[in-house]
């Protein structure tokens, strides 16, 4: 299993380790050029830089996202984005924990009892988070996937035509087949082992127990079988090719 956590900056298209991506994004000339264009827009809105990290309960491959979001988006918007790209499988409940306050997508459901009621996620980020604030997020209270988030920075401006922008993301970790040692493409949710497609056909647990290997901390959990298909480098690649 590869434990590298490199990823590409969407602005300059250079690769950096996950441990230094925050520093790069703060100084990237190509990103500063885009920021200047958006800052010129009228208004008093701000853009937050968020870092979201997660890991699986059965392996230690690192998963991370760097995002920019308009400060007026709600926790509900962020919840949907995280579900789309990393988590959604069976419509489970989820919640944020910010400064000890719980924000749920279904606060009316008495899931935890009257003593642990939550607030609604229909609240703007700027009302609950600021620079250097950290927060927790949980999807599914049975087979939970837990994420950690932090507001890395804030700048004046507004994202053009979008509410959430991916700045950088970890490259997909590679896992090896337990039988032949080649690159794994499937994960057996029964014995919790990785297999290539060829070896999976001979695996005693059966193909029906397999889930695809995807770039998500929820890989192999519950019924999660995919991720939001987005090539967030497409715009930058087209721009670089035209130069």
N, C-alpha and C positions, 0 to 999 in steps of 0.2 A: 504494500500500500504506500502510495506517495503521500508525503506529509508537507509538501510545498504549498505555499499559499500565495504564489505570485498572481498578479492580475494586471490588466492594461488600463491606463488612463484613457478615457474616451476622447480627450482633447488633443493630446500629443501622440497617442497611440504607442507610447513606450511602456515597457513592462517594469514593474516594481514589486518587491516583496510586500506582503500584506502589512508587515511591521513598519514599513516606511511610506505607505501610500498616503497617509494623512499629511505627512510633511510635504510630500510631493505636490499634492493637490493645493496646498496653501501657497506654493511658489511657482506652479506651472505657468509659463508665459502664455501658452495657448488658452488656458482657462481664464487667466486674468483679462485677456482680450475679450473673451465672451462675456465675462462679468461686467466689463466696462460698458459694453453695448446694452446690457440689461439694466444697469444702474442708471443709464441716461433716461430711462422711461420715467414719466411723471408719477407721483404718488409717494406715499410714505411706507410702502410695504417692504418686507424683508424676506430674505431667503435663508433658510436654515441648512447647514451641512450636518447630516446625520450619519453616524456609523452604526451599523447593526451587525452583530456577530451571533453565531449559533454553532452548536455541535451536536452530534448524535450520541445517544446513550450507549451505542455499541462500538463506536470507533472514534478516533480522535482527529480525523481530517478536519481542517479549519474551513469554516464558511464565513464569508463577510460581504457586506455591501456598503458602499459609500453612496449616499443619496443627497440630492438637494431638493428641498420642498418649499413651496410658498408658505409663509407663516400663517396664512389664513385657512389652510386646509385643516380638516378635523382629524381627530384620532380615528374616526371611522374610515376616512379616506386611506390613512396609513395602514389600518387593519386590513382593508381590502387588498391593498398593494402587496402586503406581506403574504397574504393568503394566495394571491395569484401567482407570485413568483416562487414561493418557497413551501407553502403549507397545505393548501386546500385539498381535502380528500373526501370528507363525508359531512361537511357542514357543521363541524363541531363549534362549541362556544369558545370564546377567547377573551382575554383581558389584558389591559395595561396596568402596571403598578408604578405610579409616579409620586415620589415623596410620601409614600405610605398610603396614598389614596388609590383605590381600585376603580378602573374605568372599564366597563363591560359593554360588549355589543348587544347584550340582552339583560339590562339591569332589572327589568321587571320580573325575570325568572328567579325564583327564590331557591337558587341552586345551593348556596352556601348557608342559608338560614338568615334570620332577621338580624343577627348580630354582625353579619359581614356583608351588608348591602353595598352595592357599587354605584358609581356615578355613570352617566351615559357617555359613550364615546363621541357623541354629537357635540363636541367642544373643540374650539380652535387650538392648534398647537401653541400659538403665542400666549395663550391664557394659562398654560400649565407647564411650559418648558422654556428655558433660556440657556445661554451658552454655558457649557460644562455640566449641565444637568444630565443625570443618568436615569434610565428607566428600564423596567423589566416588561417582558411580554410573554404570554403563554397561550399557545393554541392547543386545545383539546385537554380536558382534565382527566382523561383516562390514560391514553398513551401520549403524554404531554411532550410537546416540543417547546423548549424555553429559549428565548432570545434576550440579548442585552443590547441596549441602545445608549448612545451618548450624543449630545449636541456638541459638535466639534467647533463650529463657528457660525457666525451670522453676518450677513452683509446686506446693504440696502439694494433694492431691486425687485424684480418679479420675473419668474420664469415665463418665457414666451411660448404660448400655446400648449403648456402642459403644467400639471400640478406637482408632479414628482419626476425627477430626472435621475437616472443611474449615472454616477460619476465613474465608478469602478466596481469590479466584482471579481471574486476569486475565480481563477481558472478551475475547470472541473477536476477534482481529484481523480487519480487513477487507482483502480483496485485490480488485484490479480486473481485469476481463477484458482480455486482451491485444488483443482484436479491437475490442470496442465501448466499453470503458471503464466498463461497468456493474459491479455487484458480482459477483465471481467466486464460483462454487459448486463448481467442479471444478478439479483440478490435473492436468496432463498429465505423467506420470512420464517420458515419452520426451524431449520438448523442454523440460520444466521451466517451463511457462508456465501461467498461470491463465486460466480461461474461465468464462463463464456457461453455463448448460445449452443455451441456444439456439445459441450460437456453437460450442460443443463439437461439435455434430452436423455442422458443416461443417469441422471441424478435420481436417487431412490425416493426423494420427497415428492417428486412430480413437478411438472412445469406449472401447474395451477397454483403452486405456492410461491412462484417467482414474481418479483417486482423489478422494474427497470432501474438500472444505475443512473441517477440524475444528480445534477449539481444543487443539492438541497440538504439541509440538516434533517429533514423529515424522510429522507430516502429509506425505504424498507419498513416504514412504520405505518400501521393501520392499512388503509387502502390507497396510500399515496403512490401515484404511478406516473406523475409528470410534473412539468413546470410551465410557467408562462413563457411562451416562445417569443422572445424579443431580442433582436439584434440591435443593441443600443450603440453599436459602433457604425451602423450603416450610414448615418448622416455624416459623421466625421470622415469615413472612408471615401465617400463620394466627394467631399470637399477637398480632401488631400489629393485625390486623383485629378481634380480639375485645376490644381495649382501648377 
